[in-house]
Amino acid sequence: MNNHFDLPTVIVIVITFVLFTIALFVKGLTHDILMEAGVFLVSVKLILMSYKSSVTSRKVMDELQEIKSMLHARKE
């Protein structure tokens, strides 16, 4: 999993969580917390999409490498 989360992504995750926690204590459980929760969930969704894209990209690269090696072996 460390291969998929680079340092800037981890920093964004930590900052988003810290700001959400601060907003929770400063604003309390009011109507505004729904907006804060929405922003937090959008950030989480973007991070999850980035992770899934990274995993998919790695799988595609592995499959392409396998095809390339098969073609190279067939050529010889």
C-alpha positions in Angstrom: 0.0 0.0 0.0 3.0 2.3 0.5 3.6 2.1 -3.2 0.3 3.8 -3.9 0.4 6.6 -1.3 3.1 9.1 -1.9 4.1 11.7 0.7 1.9 14.5 -0.6 -1.1 12.2 -0.5 -0.4 11.2 3.1 0.1 14.9 4.0 -3.3 15.8 2.4 -5.0 12.9 4.3 -3.6 14.1 7.7 -4.3 17.8 7.1 -7.9 17.0 6.0 -8.5 14.8 9.0 -7.0 17.4 11.4 -9.1 20.2 9.9 -12.2 18.1 10.0 -11.6 17.3 13.7 -10.9 20.9 14.5 -14.1 22.0 12.7 -16.0 19.3 14.7 -14.9 20.8 18.0 -15.2 24.5 17.0 -18.6 24.3 15.3 -20.1 21.5 17.4 -22.8 19.3 16.1 -24.6 22.0 14.1 -25.9 22.3 10.6 -22.5 23.5 9.4 -20.9 20.2 10.3 -22.8 18.6 7.4 -20.8 20.8 5.0 -17.6 19.9 6.8 -18.5 16.2 6.6 -19.3 16.6 2.9 -15.9 18.2 2.2 -14.2 15.4 4.2 -16.1 12.7 2.2 -15.2 14.3 -1.1 -11.5 14.3 -0.1 -11.7 10.6 1.0 -13.4 9.7 -2.3 -10.7 11.4 -4.3 -8.0 9.6 -2.3 -9.7 6.3 -2.8 -10.1 6.9 -6.6 -6.4 7.8 -6.8 -5.5 4.5 -5.0 -7.8 2.5 -7.3 -6.3 4.1 -10.3 -2.8 3.3 -9.1 -3.6 -0.3 -8.5 -5.3 -0.6 -11.9 -2.3 1.0 -13.6 0.1 -1.4 -11.9 -2.0 -4.4 -13.1 -2.1 -3.1 -16.6 1.6 -2.5 -16.7 2.2 -6.0 -15.4 0.0 -7.5 -18.0 1.6 -5.5 -20.8 5.0 -6.7 -19.6 3.8 -10.3 -19.7 2.5 -9.8 -23.3 5.8 -8.2 -24.3 7.8 -11.0 -22.8 5.6 -13.6 -24.6 6.1 -11.8 -27.9 9.8 -11.6 -27.4 10.0 -15.3 -26.6 8.0 -16.1 -29.7 10.2 -14.0 -31.8 13.3 -16.0 -30.9 
